[in-house]
Amino acid sequence: MEREFTDPLGRTIHFPWPPRRVVSLVASQTETLALLGLGERLVGRTRYCVEPRGRIESVPVVGGEKSPDVQSILALSPDLVVANKEENKKSDVERLEQAGVAVYVAYPRTLPEGAAMIRELGALTGTMDFAGRLAAPIEELLTPGPPPERLGGLCFVWKEPWMAAGGDNFVHDMMRWAGIRNLGERFEGRYPRVMLEEAMALEPEVILLPDEPYAFSDKDRGDFAGWPNVPAVARGRILNFDGKIMSWYGPRIAESLKSLRSLVGGIS
């Protein structure tokens, strides 16, 4: 039976439902699909799709998120490809569609949208019961709404050039729900390039250095030593941590938010 769906970008797609062969081009969406119980129906993933460990290693790799091997994907004869507007290139999506493949493009920019995406993927794959069980704890945690923003902070996502999380993205919303006022929103763009001088002029009270997409480590904390009077530097509030907490949407949202709140909770 063929069904019609509309993705968050307003694109209408048709494919045999429920799909028997699914390819995912985004790590957090691959994790979601696996936890929805797709099992052998998940027939393709990117090299960055590494979770849940122990459950997807046998799924064929079809390149990277920004550089998928379109011919390898087509050779898998997928009923459905799941992509993301922010992580995948429009040209790759168009090439797949021109070859007759249905591509659903997700675009969660907030935590509630991340929870909604779980239910969307459940509807797409005929796993609504699984999706409801995964989404419910997140929805419950988010029901009270975000807490007051008590700290001004910056979250860097790249180095050389330095880039920070601006507004209108999932990282920004994760900071908001953790009680951090994202100072990066003052720069133009969703992931603006910044000079450290102008970033430190905002006097952040906390600096976040996740280990993805750029692999920040403890040694990168030294790059801020030139601004000893900035509150985050003066008080040792430069935090290295697992980047999945900041940017992986899907079933891990609730635990990620709890982890980030705990990480910054001791800061006064």
Secondary structure, DSSP 8 states (H G I E B T S, - for coil): -EEEEE-TTS-EEEEESS-SSEEE-SHHHHHHHHHTT-GGGEEEB-TT---STTTSTTS-B-B-SSSB-HHHHHHT--SEEEEETTTS-HHHHHHHHHTT-EEEEE---SHHHHHHHHHHHHHHHT-HHHHHHHHHHHHHHHTT------EEEEEEEETTTTEE--SSSHHHHHHHHTTEEEGGGGSSSSS-B--HHHHHTT--SEEEEESSSS---GGGGGGGTT-TTSHHHHTT-EEEE-THHHH--STTHHHHHHHHHHHHHT--
